Amino acid sequence: MLAFEDETTLTQKPCIRRSMSFEGQQYKIEHNGTRNKFSVYISMLWPDQKLMYYFYDKMNSKNTIDYLEKLRKNVIKSKWKSLILIWDYASFHISKRTNDYINAQKHWLTIIYLPKKAPYLNPNERKVNQQIKSCVCANRFYEHIQDQKAAVSYFLDNKFGRWNDDIHYDT
């Protein structure tokens, strides 16, 4: 099986994207100044375009390995023999800790690295990450970060569908 993997960080601080307003006036979003953030690790099966995703407090080697372990469990559960995972050169993807884990998983996991500075080769960038930020996070403030995670989950499940049964809330 083939999957593209990417991560994105979402913040509770609202961002203003395309909006209608009168000339000379700026669209304002009431918020409490909170700048909490979380990360979403997202894998898209290809060509099915169904997603597996988990929420974490930040992107690092520890969370990347945890995500790969959850990916492994889903590969076993789906009765696939192996998975080819395509991802970028993020620092936590190429760290010694992550590479040691990947080298121990060669029996089921093959990693292909995308060229540096080529996000357009990863369909997650435009098909998923940009749409989350435009459709779910733009021009909105979520009082609680759990509400924002629920909105992201709802959007992803309805737009793409999910190929795993559980969602992990680390934060």
Backbone as ProteinMPNN parsed JSONL, in Angstrom:
{"seq_chain_A": "MLAFEDETTLTQKPCIRRSMSFEGQQYKIEHNGTRNKFSVYISMLWPDQKLMYYFYDKMNSKNTIDYLEKLRKNVIKSKWKSLILIWDYASFHISKRTNDYINAQKHWLTIIYLPKKAPYLNPNERKVNQQIKSCVCANRFYEHIQDQKAAVSYFLDNKFGRWNDDIHYDT", "coords_chain_A": {"N_chain_A": [[0.843, -1.17, 0.0], [0.397, 2.32, -0.551], [1.165, 5.483, 0.806], [0.923, 8.986, 1.424], [2.501, 11.216, 3.614], [2.154, 13.935, 5.859], [2.508, 16.819, 7.962], [0.825, 19.327, 9.865], [0.604, 22.441, 11.566], [-1.727, 23.872, 13.677], [-3.216, 26.809, 14.936], [-4.822, 28.39, 17.71], [-5.243, 31.032, 17.553], [-7.029, 33.216, 15.564], [-6.962, 33.46, 11.979], [-7.27, 35.724, 9.333], [-8.719, 35.215, 6.299], [-9.739, 35.325, 2.892], [-12.416, 37.5, 2.793], [-15.56, 39.217, 2.922], [-15.88, 42.679, 3.054], [-16.539, 46.126, 3.742], [-15.084, 48.774, 1.832], [-12.069, 49.997, 3.119], [-12.54, 49.057, 5.634], [-11.697, 46.6, 8.032], [-12.123, 43.128, 8.459], [-13.056, 41.829, 11.569], [-12.322, 39.572, 14.17], [-13.575, 38.441, 17.106], [-11.704, 37.478, 19.894], [-9.913, 35.832, 22.594], [-7.206, 36.199, 22.787], [-5.704, 33.926, 23.017], [-3.084, 31.748, 22.145], [-2.748, 29.064, 21.743], [-1.611, 25.992, 20.315], [-1.621, 23.132, 18.115], [-0.57, 20.061, 16.581], [-1.123, 18.196, 13.585], [-0.728, 15.031, 12.393], [-0.893, 13.57, 9.296], [-1.808, 10.999, 7.129], [-2.299, 10.047, 3.811], [-3.887, 7.611, 2.026], [-3.032, 6.189, -1.088], [-4.337, 5.212, -4.182], [-6.768, 5.803, -2.975], [-7.32, 7.996, -1.291], [-8.174, 8.201, 1.323], [-7.933, 9.052, 4.801], [-5.61, 8.833, 7.549], [-5.19, 10.145, 10.684], [-3.727, 11.916, 13.448], [-3.723, 13.838, 16.438], [-1.338, 15.922, 17.998], [0.691, 17.553, 20.534], [2.956, 18.803, 19.568], [5.319, 18.759, 16.805], [7.734, 16.366, 16.633], [10.511, 14.043, 17.063], [9.769, 12.019, 18.868], [6.919, 12.057, 18.803], [6.599, 11.537, 16.099], [7.564, 8.92, 15.875], [5.702, 7.678, 17.538], [3.423, 8.101, 15.994], [4.117, 6.603, 13.693], [4.107, 4.09, 14.843], [1.402, 3.764, 15.437], [0.508, 3.795, 12.84], [1.679, 1.416, 11.963], [0.181, -0.456, 13.462], [-2.295, -0.129, 12.239], [-1.694, -0.978, 9.664], [-1.204, -3.696, 10.121], [-3.718, -4.401, 11.136], [-5.262, -3.957, 8.873], [-4.405, -5.976, 7.328], [-2.368, -5.728, 5.445], [0.686, -6.35, 3.743], [2.849, -4.675, 3.626], [3.896, -1.195, 3.761], [4.41, 1.654, 1.814], [5.689, 4.649, 2.527], [5.54, 8.025, 1.826], [7.243, 10.936, 2.375], [8.426, 14.208, 3.554], [11.546, 16.048, 4.077], [11.521, 16.808, 6.818], [12.926, 17.917, 9.912], [12.495, 16.182, 12.077], [11.868, 13.865, 10.753], [14.212, 12.947, 9.724], [15.835, 12.589, 11.855], [18.189, 10.996, 14.117], [17.0, 9.344, 16.003], [14.436, 8.797, 14.872], [15.252, 7.619, 12.454], [16.583, 5.334, 13.434], [14.403, 3.938, 14.451], [12.911, 3.535, 12.072], [14.707, 1.943, 10.586], [14.554, -0.402, 12.041], [12.102, -1.273, 11.307], [11.945, -2.268, 8.764], [10.766, -4.556, 7.676], [8.09, -4.082, 7.224], [7.798, -1.43, 6.502], [8.592, 1.012, 4.129], [10.346, 3.857, 3.35], [10.083, 6.726, 1.373], [11.659, 9.606, 0.426], [10.617, 12.844, -0.365], [11.84, 15.266, -2.736], [13.845, 17.993, -1.512], [12.373, 21.153, -0.737], [10.037, 20.859, -2.281], [7.13, 20.901, -1.909], [4.866, 20.743, -3.468], [4.773, 18.244, -4.571], [3.654, 16.581, -2.758], [0.493, 15.49, -2.184], [-0.966, 15.981, 0.127], [-0.376, 18.536, 1.009], [-1.827, 20.527, -0.513], [-4.388, 19.343, -0.934], [-5.238, 18.646, 1.622], [-3.965, 19.992, 3.985], [-3.997, 22.826, 3.324], [-6.732, 23.118, 2.879], [-7.819, 22.509, 5.387], [-6.9, 24.696, 6.849], [-8.093, 26.802, 5.432], [-10.883, 26.188, 5.277], [-11.71, 25.353, 7.821], [-10.301, 26.688, 9.873], [-9.856, 29.388, 9.164], [-10.978, 32.728, 9.587], [-12.331, 32.232, 11.956], [-12.778, 31.772, 15.48], [-12.049, 29.482, 17.924], [-13.244, 28.776, 21.036], [-12.335, 26.79, 22.776], [-9.615, 24.552, 22.486], [-10.165, 21.886, 22.037], [-12.599, 22.008, 20.751], [-11.815, 23.014, 18.296], [-10.214, 20.908, 17.369], [-12.196, 18.957, 17.144], [-13.725, 20.101, 15.108], [-11.881, 20.021, 12.997], [-11.562, 17.229, 12.763], [-14.192, 16.499, 12.058], [-14.427, 17.802, 9.578], [-12.341, 16.527, 8.062], [-13.159, 13.834, 8.159], [-15.621, 13.928, 6.828], [-14.983, 15.034, 4.34], [-12.913, 13.443, 3.265], [-12.933, 10.856, 4.398], [-12.05, 8.122, 6.573], [-9.416, 5.827, 7.214], [-8.799, 4.526, 9.476], [-9.915, 3.581, 12.752], [-9.704, 4.956, 15.158], [-9.028, 8.052, 16.873], [-6.421, 10.027, 18.056], [-5.959, 12.065, 20.772], [-3.541, 13.957, 21.92], [-3.008, 16.276, 23.287]], "CA_chain_A": [[0.0, 0.0, 0.0], [1.143, 3.562, -0.687], [0.561, 6.605, 1.526], [1.662, 10.238, 1.559], [2.386, 11.703, 4.988], [2.553, 15.315, 6.097], [2.025, 17.373, 9.217], [0.522, 20.755, 9.852], [0.356, 23.005, 12.879], [-2.881, 24.772, 13.71], [-3.207, 27.663, 16.11], [-6.132, 28.857, 18.143], [-5.337, 32.422, 17.131], [-7.69, 33.236, 14.25], [-6.328, 34.148, 10.859], [-8.271, 36.245, 8.404], [-8.502, 34.88, 4.901], [-10.699, 36.027, 2.036], [-13.685, 37.832, 3.442], [-16.245, 40.385, 2.372], [-15.982, 43.815, 3.963], [-16.627, 47.4, 3.04], [-13.803, 49.386, 1.54], [-11.499, 50.741, 4.234], [-12.811, 48.384, 6.904], [-11.097, 45.271, 8.135], [-12.922, 42.116, 9.141], [-12.525, 41.591, 12.905], [-12.778, 38.362, 14.837], [-13.427, 38.541, 18.56], [-11.003, 36.349, 20.506], [-9.36, 36.145, 23.911], [-5.753, 36.335, 22.708], [-5.059, 32.632, 23.195], [-2.255, 31.316, 21.016], [-2.487, 27.625, 21.841], [-1.504, 25.345, 19.013], [-1.451, 21.689, 18.094], [-0.134, 19.546, 15.289], [-1.867, 17.068, 13.041], [-0.006, 14.142, 11.496], [-1.902, 13.086, 8.361], [-1.384, 10.111, 6.037], [-3.338, 9.841, 2.8], [-3.711, 6.422, 1.193], [-3.099, 6.505, -2.505], [-5.113, 6.322, -4.728], [-8.077, 5.909, -2.302], [-7.398, 9.324, -0.686], [-8.716, 8.17, 2.68], [-6.921, 9.576, 5.702], [-5.364, 8.47, 8.933], [-4.608, 11.334, 11.296], [-3.683, 11.992, 14.905], [-3.376, 15.146, 16.969], [-0.251, 15.956, 18.985], [0.98, 18.898, 21.014], [3.977, 19.393, 18.694], [5.967, 17.838, 15.879], [9.089, 16.015, 17.04], [10.843, 12.643, 16.795], [8.97, 11.156, 19.747], [5.563, 11.975, 18.257], [6.689, 10.903, 14.782], [7.671, 7.478, 16.122], [4.392, 7.258, 18.047], [2.526, 8.068, 14.836], [4.501, 5.45, 12.878], [3.66, 2.889, 15.563], [-0.046, 3.689, 15.188], [0.411, 3.425, 11.432], [2.002, -0.018, 11.919], [-0.974, -1.2, 13.976], [-3.339, -0.084, 11.211], [-1.248, -1.827, 8.549], [-1.463, -5.071, 10.564], [-5.171, -4.549, 11.232], [-5.792, -3.994, 7.503], [-3.847, -7.194, 6.706], [-1.437, -5.428, 4.372], [2.011, -6.897, 4.019], [3.806, -3.585, 3.818], [3.454, 0.151, 3.443], [5.396, 2.603, 1.292], [5.32, 5.958, 3.058], [6.252, 9.112, 1.156], [7.202, 12.151, 3.195], [9.446, 15.215, 3.254], [12.78, 16.059, 4.864], [11.37, 17.53, 8.085], [14.037, 17.558, 10.798], [12.145, 15.029, 12.912], [11.816, 12.689, 9.887], [15.574, 12.483, 9.441], [16.614, 12.533, 13.093], [18.775, 9.687, 14.412], [15.995, 8.561, 16.734], [13.437, 8.336, 13.906], [15.91, 6.697, 11.517], [16.805, 4.063, 14.127], [13.106, 3.261, 14.486], [12.568, 3.126, 10.698], [15.585, 0.829, 10.206], [14.075, -1.603, 12.727], [10.77, -1.589, 10.775], [12.102, -2.531, 7.323], [9.942, -5.683, 7.238], [6.747, -3.627, 6.825], [7.793, -0.001, 6.168], [9.576, 1.57, 3.205], [10.22, 5.316, 3.319], [10.583, 7.454, 0.208], [11.735, 11.029, 0.747], [10.379, 13.796, -1.448], [12.956, 16.208, -2.857], [13.752, 19.188, -0.666], [11.701, 22.332, -1.296], [9.083, 20.435, -3.314], [5.874, 20.514, -1.26], [3.843, 20.516, -4.484], [4.747, 16.819, -4.901], [2.876, 15.885, -1.727], [-0.907, 15.915, -2.318], [-1.504, 16.436, 1.418], [-0.166, 19.978, 1.172], [-2.951, 21.294, -1.074], [-5.68, 18.664, -0.784], [-5.65, 18.508, 3.019], [-3.506, 21.045, 4.9], [-4.539, 24.14, 2.953], [-8.184, 23.123, 3.053], [-8.097, 22.611, 6.829], [-6.669, 26.079, 7.275], [-9.046, 27.699, 4.767], [-12.297, 25.869, 5.523], [-12.019, 25.098, 9.233], [-9.653, 27.613, 10.818], [-9.869, 30.787, 8.731], [-12.086, 33.613, 9.961], [-13.047, 31.668, 13.101], [-12.075, 31.569, 16.745], [-12.603, 28.405, 18.747], [-13.049, 29.085, 22.456], [-11.545, 25.701, 23.352], [-8.838, 23.861, 21.461], [-10.853, 20.619, 21.743], [-13.623, 22.33, 19.743], [-11.12, 23.144, 17.017], [-9.847, 19.548, 16.957], [-13.436, 18.293, 16.721], [-14.088, 20.667, 13.805], [-10.931, 19.469, 12.022], [-11.936, 15.818, 12.58], [-15.452, 16.45, 11.318], [-14.121, 18.196, 8.198], [-11.549, 15.493, 7.397], [-13.964, 12.614, 8.015], [-16.665, 14.125, 5.83], [-14.409, 15.364, 3.025], [-12.041, 12.391, 2.755], [-13.141, 9.533, 4.983], [-10.948, 7.686, 7.427], [-9.089, 4.408, 7.076], [-8.559, 3.952, 10.796], [-11.1, 3.768, 13.583], [-9.483, 5.751, 16.36], [-8.339, 9.336, 16.77], [-5.627, 10.197, 19.267], [-5.823, 13.427, 21.256], [-2.408, 13.954, 22.836], [-2.981, 17.498, 24.088]], "C_chain_A": [[0.898, 1.248, 0.0], [0.416, 4.673, 0.062], [1.514, 7.801, 1.507], [1.445, 10.739, 2.973], [2.849, 13.151, 5.054], [1.967, 15.758, 7.422], [1.671, 18.836, 9.005], [0.278, 21.193, 11.282], [-0.786, 23.995, 12.766], [-2.853, 25.547, 15.009], [-4.617, 28.129, 16.445], [-6.342, 30.32, 17.757], [-5.952, 32.489, 15.738], [-6.859, 33.952, 13.189], [-7.436, 34.57, 9.899], [-7.843, 35.885, 6.99], [-9.539, 35.643, 4.098], [-12.01, 36.259, 2.774], [-14.269, 39.081, 2.79], [-16.277, 41.481, 3.431], [-16.062, 45.086, 3.113], [-15.242, 47.982, 2.864], [-13.331, 50.209, 2.738], [-11.771, 50.114, 5.588], [-12.214, 46.989, 6.879], [-12.022, 44.354, 8.921], [-12.28, 41.825, 10.496], [-13.149, 40.35, 13.506], [-12.516, 38.527, 16.329], [-12.715, 37.291, 19.075], [-10.365, 36.801, 21.807], [-7.839, 36.232, 23.932], [-4.992, 35.029, 22.883], [-4.298, 32.247, 21.939], [-1.888, 29.839, 21.127], [-2.417, 27.027, 20.447], [-1.374, 23.846, 19.192], [-1.059, 21.277, 16.69], [-1.001, 18.371, 14.891], [-0.938, 16.312, 12.101], [-1.06, 13.486, 10.611], [-1.254, 12.196, 7.296], [-2.559, 9.904, 5.107], [-2.994, 8.6, 1.986], [-3.84, 6.819, -0.259], [-3.395, 5.246, -3.28], [-6.456, 6.546, -4.027], [-8.363, 7.304, -1.735], [-8.168, 9.324, 0.629], [-7.579, 8.519, 3.623], [-6.804, 8.794, 7.002], [-4.697, 9.691, 9.535], [-4.686, 11.251, 12.814], [-3.232, 13.388, 15.305], [-2.29, 14.994, 18.026], [-0.025, 17.399, 19.419], [2.039, 19.588, 20.167], [4.556, 18.316, 17.79], [7.399, 17.618, 16.348], [9.313, 14.53, 16.782], [9.99, 11.689, 17.617], [7.558, 10.974, 19.19], [5.542, 11.332, 16.872], [6.761, 9.387, 14.935], [6.348, 6.933, 16.655], [3.393, 7.137, 16.893], [2.835, 6.861, 13.943], [4.063, 4.142, 13.531], [2.156, 2.693, 15.389], [-0.314, 3.291, 13.729], [0.663, 1.922, 11.267], [0.809, -0.859, 12.375], [-2.106, -1.224, 12.949], [-2.973, -0.906, 9.982], [-1.533, -3.285, 8.901], [-2.963, -5.343, 10.574], [-5.813, -4.676, 9.84], [-5.292, -5.196, 6.704], [-3.021, -6.897, 5.453], [-0.092, -6.029, 4.74], [3.023, -5.794, 4.318], [3.185, -2.257, 3.418], [4.638, 0.941, 2.898], [4.902, 3.971, 1.714], [6.19, 7.026, 2.409], [6.112, 10.361, 2.006], [8.379, 13.055, 2.882], [10.662, 15.074, 4.174], [12.642, 16.891, 6.137], [12.457, 17.038, 9.042], [13.733, 16.33, 11.647], [11.951, 13.762, 12.081], [13.211, 12.098, 9.688], [16.444, 12.415, 10.693], [17.142, 11.118, 13.324], [17.753, 8.79, 15.082], [14.942, 7.975, 15.777], [14.05, 7.333, 12.934], [16.199, 5.341, 12.15], [15.509, 3.26, 14.188], [12.747, 2.708, 13.099], [13.416, 1.92, 10.274], [15.163, -0.484, 10.863], [12.722, -2.071, 12.174], [10.798, -1.955, 9.288], [11.201, -3.656, 6.81], [8.535, -5.252, 6.804], [6.739, -2.205, 6.283], [8.94, 0.36, 5.231], [9.314, 3.072, 3.139], [10.819, 5.842, 2.017], [10.536, 8.938, 0.572], [11.461, 11.861, -0.505], [11.588, 14.712, -1.562], [12.745, 17.426, -1.944], [13.107, 20.329, -1.447], [10.747, 21.972, -2.437], [7.757, 20.013, -2.684], [4.757, 20.22, -2.259], [3.773, 19.047, -4.911], [3.951, 15.992, -3.891], [1.425, 16.356, -1.8], [-1.529, 16.378, -0.998], [-1.402, 17.951, 1.582], [-1.375, 20.787, 0.704], [-4.297, 20.664, -0.787], [-6.167, 18.668, 0.667], [-5.256, 19.734, 3.847], [-4.078, 22.421, 4.576], [-6.038, 24.208, 3.159], [-8.577, 23.176, 4.525], [-7.992, 24.07, 7.248], [-7.67, 27.047, 6.66], [-10.492, 27.451, 5.194], [-12.652, 25.744, 6.999], [-11.496, 26.203, 10.149], [-9.759, 29.084, 10.439], [-11.138, 31.494, 9.171], [-12.928, 33.068, 11.117], [-12.156, 31.654, 14.33], [-12.804, 30.482, 17.512], [-12.244, 28.684, 20.2], [-12.139, 28.047, 23.121], [-10.849, 24.941, 22.234], [-9.467, 22.514, 21.097], [-11.961, 20.834, 20.711], [-13.003, 22.437, 18.358], [-10.706, 21.766, 16.492], [-11.071, 18.793, 16.453], [-13.871, 18.803, 15.349], [-13.172, 20.141, 12.704], [-11.285, 18.012, 11.725], [-13.197, 15.686, 11.736], [-15.212, 16.758, 9.834], [-13.395, 17.068, 7.457], [-12.368, 14.226, 7.163], [-15.007, 12.758, 6.916], [-16.117, 14.387, 4.432], [-13.65, 14.173, 2.42], [-12.403, 10.985, 3.22], [-11.893, 9.101, 5.723], [-10.683, 6.207, 7.211], [-8.621, 3.802, 8.375], [-9.73, 4.326, 11.696], [-10.915, 4.714, 14.758], [-8.755, 7.047, 16.043], [-7.652, 9.562, 18.096], [-5.502, 11.685, 19.597], [-4.711, 13.44, 22.284], [-2.435, 15.172, 23.744], [-4.278, 17.696, 24.795]], "O_chain_A": [[2.024, 1.212, 0.498], [-0.806, 4.794, -0.032], [2.734, 7.65, 1.567], [0.324, 10.694, 3.481], [3.81, 13.542, 4.391], [1.038, 15.139, 7.939], [2.161, 19.487, 8.082], [-0.195, 20.414, 12.11], [-0.809, 24.844, 11.875], [-2.506, 25.006, 16.059], [-5.48, 28.242, 15.574], [-7.475, 30.787, 17.647], [-5.431, 31.865, 14.814], [-6.151, 34.919, 13.473], [-8.411, 33.847, 9.692], [-6.741, 36.215, 6.553], [-10.165, 36.556, 4.638], [-12.621, 35.331, 3.305], [-13.556, 39.886, 2.191], [-16.659, 41.233, 4.574], [-15.7, 45.101, 1.937], [-14.337, 47.714, 3.654], [-14.083, 51.007, 3.298], [-11.272, 50.605, 6.601], [-12.222, 46.299, 5.86], [-12.622, 44.756, 9.918], [-11.072, 41.597, 10.563], [-14.348, 40.107, 13.368], [-11.379, 38.729, 16.754], [-13.09, 36.172, 18.726], [-10.283, 37.996, 22.091], [-7.247, 36.329, 25.007], [-3.761, 35.027, 22.894], [-4.792, 32.396, 20.821], [-0.831, 29.421, 20.654], [-3.077, 27.495, 19.519], [-1.06, 23.356, 20.277], [-1.199, 22.043, 15.736], [-1.539, 17.651, 15.733], [-0.422, 16.875, 11.135], [-2.02, 12.908, 11.12], [-0.283, 12.587, 6.649], [-3.673, 9.621, 5.547], [-1.948, 8.538, 1.34], [-4.651, 7.673, -0.618], [-2.722, 4.244, -3.037], [-7.219, 7.412, -4.455], [-9.514, 7.74, -1.704], [-8.751, 10.34, 1.007], [-6.408, 8.315, 3.302], [-7.761, 8.185, 7.48], [-3.742, 10.221, 8.967], [-5.573, 10.615, 13.383], [-2.458, 14.033, 14.598], [-2.314, 14.068, 18.837], [-0.482, 18.34, 18.77], [2.038, 20.813, 20.051], [4.318, 17.124, 17.983], [8.181, 18.564, 16.449], [8.402, 13.835, 16.331], [9.539, 10.662, 17.109], [7.061, 9.85, 19.116], [4.576, 10.658, 16.514], [6.094, 8.655, 14.204], [5.922, 5.846, 16.265], [2.617, 6.184, 16.83], [1.919, 6.176, 13.488], [3.689, 3.194, 12.84], [1.694, 1.565, 15.212], [-1.249, 2.545, 13.438], [-0.047, 1.243, 10.526], [0.471, -1.859, 11.742], [-2.797, -2.233, 12.809], [-3.851, -1.471, 9.33], [-2.049, -4.031, 8.069], [-3.422, -6.376, 10.088], [-6.784, -5.411, 9.66], [-5.695, -5.41, 5.561], [-2.974, -7.702, 4.522], [0.224, -6.193, 5.918], [3.922, -5.954, 5.143], [2.108, -2.2, 2.825], [5.733, 0.9, 3.458], [3.824, 4.404, 1.307], [7.418, 6.944, 2.436], [5.002, 10.791, 2.32], [9.227, 12.722, 2.054], [10.782, 14.116, 4.938], [13.572, 17.614, 6.495], [12.858, 15.875, 8.985], [14.625, 15.522, 11.908], [11.874, 12.674, 12.652], [13.362, 10.89, 9.506], [17.654, 12.206, 10.599], [16.597, 10.154, 12.786], [17.653, 7.606, 14.76], [14.603, 6.795, 15.869], [13.435, 6.312, 12.625], [16.078, 4.31, 11.488], [15.519, 2.044, 13.999], [12.332, 1.557, 12.971], [12.897, 0.981, 9.669], [15.389, -1.558, 10.305], [12.25, -3.15, 12.534], [9.755, -1.945, 8.634], [10.904, -3.7, 5.616], [7.861, -5.991, 6.086], [5.758, -1.803, 5.657], [10.102, 0.057, 5.502], [8.185, 3.502, 2.899], [11.915, 5.451, 1.617], [9.495, 9.455, 0.977], [12.017, 11.598, -1.571], [12.296, 14.915, -0.576], [11.615, 17.822, -1.655], [13.279, 20.448, -2.66], [10.66, 22.689, -3.434], [7.304, 18.889, -2.899], [3.801, 19.519, -1.926], [2.803, 18.646, -5.553], [3.617, 14.836, -4.151], [1.15, 17.519, -1.503], [-2.527, 17.099, -1.013], [-2.251, 18.569, 2.223], [-1.885, 21.633, 1.44], [-5.248, 21.362, -0.435], [-7.372, 18.69, 0.915], [-6.127, 20.439, 4.356], [-4.588, 23.105, 5.463], [-6.562, 25.244, 3.569], [-9.566, 23.82, 4.875], [-8.878, 24.607, 7.914], [-8.059, 28.019, 7.308], [-11.239, 28.397, 5.445], [-13.792, 26.006, 7.382], [-12.176, 26.603, 11.094], [-9.753, 29.943, 11.32], [-12.231, 30.928, 9.131], [-14.105, 33.406, 11.242], [-10.934, 31.539, 14.229], [-14.015, 30.551, 17.721], [-11.069, 28.812, 20.543], [-11.278, 28.394, 23.929], [-11.423, 24.715, 21.169], [-9.317, 22.05, 19.967], [-12.233, 19.955, 19.893], [-13.593, 22.004, 17.368], [-10.835, 21.494, 15.299], [-10.997, 18.074, 15.457], [-14.337, 18.024, 14.518], [-13.633, 19.849, 11.601], [-11.304, 17.604, 10.564], [-13.262, 14.868, 10.818], [-15.727, 16.068, 8.954], [-13.79, 16.697, 6.351], [-12.283, 13.615, 6.098], [-15.251, 11.818, 6.159], [-16.736, 13.994, 3.443], [-13.731, 13.925, 1.217], [-12.191, 10.021, 2.484], [-10.811, 9.653, 5.519], [-11.617, 5.422, 7.043], [-8.1, 2.687, 8.389], [-10.449, 5.287, 11.42], [-11.898, 5.223, 15.295], [-7.98, 7.135, 15.091], [-8.237, 9.315, 19.15], [-4.997, 12.466, 18.791], [-4.908, 12.983, 23.41], [-1.932, 15.11, 24.866], [-4.443, 18.677, 25.521]]}, "name": "protein", "num_of_chains": 1, "seq": "MLAFEDETTLTQKPCIRRSMSFEGQQYKIEHNGTRNKFSVYISMLWPDQKLMYYFYDKMNSKNTIDYLEKLRKNVIKSKWKSLILIWDYASFHISKRTNDYINAQKHWLTIIYLPKKAPYLNPNERKVNQQIKSCVCANRFYEHIQDQKAAVSYFLDNKFGRWNDDIHYDT"}
